[in-house]
Amino acid sequence: MTPDAWEELAWLQQIFAAEYSGPGHVVREILPVDYPAYVRILHSFARASDTGSLRSWASMAAEIGFELHAETSHQTLMKAELATGPRQWVTQHGRLRASEQRALSGILAGVSGASEVYFGYLTSADAAGGLPEFTTAAPLDQLDDVRKQVGEEVGIRNGPDYWCPRGHAWVVCSDHDLASTYVACSEEVAKAIVAHPDLEALDVTPDTRIDFASDQPRPA
């Protein structure tokens, strides 16, 4: 942990200064509002009996006759599945799957270059028994090593909640409560994320709802 990392944590805390009275929760409560573009990356569904078997949100939505949109809740898709039998597909909270993380990191590395990336443990620290918030710095490609070290030394299994490089060219939020990862970035980066074949992503805005009761299902 370095003084620079603590400064970055202080910057991240400013995100929560803006007031929002609802309903629900929106992107501006987890990301700063002054970026050109925002993207929601959907954590793919995995078969409960075989986590290596993945499925997209779009295929789940199509099967139950809904149109996937920026505020679709994973719970809507899961409840619809339960109506037809036992639950087979589950999402992952607070973390991208390995292939999704590699894809996103590859895109972001081209923006941040060789600069250090700051990884913030905020809500995940609190959820792990009220532990103090902290930030650590490492190259982007060492994120898995950061997770392993934090898990072994601090006992936090989720997170980090935030990633951002020096200069704040982009900010990633994978809150431990969410089944999607949200990214604030440039329009160019947003287009690359949405177009990547290993990512299922949707354009969103600071006012897009993110809570589990956010969506009103729309017939396809």
Stockholm file with secondary structure:
# STOCKHOLM 1.0

chainA/1-220         MTPDAWEELAWLQQIFAAEYSGPGHVVREILPVDYPAYVRILHSFARASDTGSLRSWASMAAEIGFELHAETSHQTLMKAELATGPRQWVTQHGRLRASEQRALSGILAGVSGASEVYFGYLTSADAAGGLPEFTTAAPLDQLDDVRKQVGEEVGIRNGPDYWCPRGHAWVVCSDHDLASTYVACSEEVAKAIVAHPDLEALDVTPDTRIDFASDQPRPA
#=GR chainA/1-220 SS CCHHHHHHHHHHHGGGGSCCCCSSCBGGGTSCSCSSEEEEEECCEEETTEEEEEECHHHHHHHTTBCCCTTCCHHHHHHHHHTTSSCCEECCSSSCCHHHHHHHHHHHHHHHTTCCEEEEESHHHHHTTSCCCEEEEECGGGHHHHHHHHHHHTCCCSCCSEEEETTCSCEEECCTTCSEEEEEECHHHHHHHHHCTTCCEEEECTTCBCSTTCCCCCBC
#=GC SS_cons         CCHHHHHHHHHHHGGGGSCCCCSSCBGGGTSCSCSSEEEEEECCEEETTEEEEEECHHHHHHHTTBCCCTTCCHHHHHHHHHTTSSCCEECCSSSCCHHHHHHHHHHHHHHHTTCCEEEEESHHHHHTTSCCCEEEEECGGGHHHHHHHHHHHTCCCSCCSEEEETTCSCEEECCTTCSEEEEEECHHHHHHHHHCTTCCEEEECTTCBCSTTCCCCCBC
//
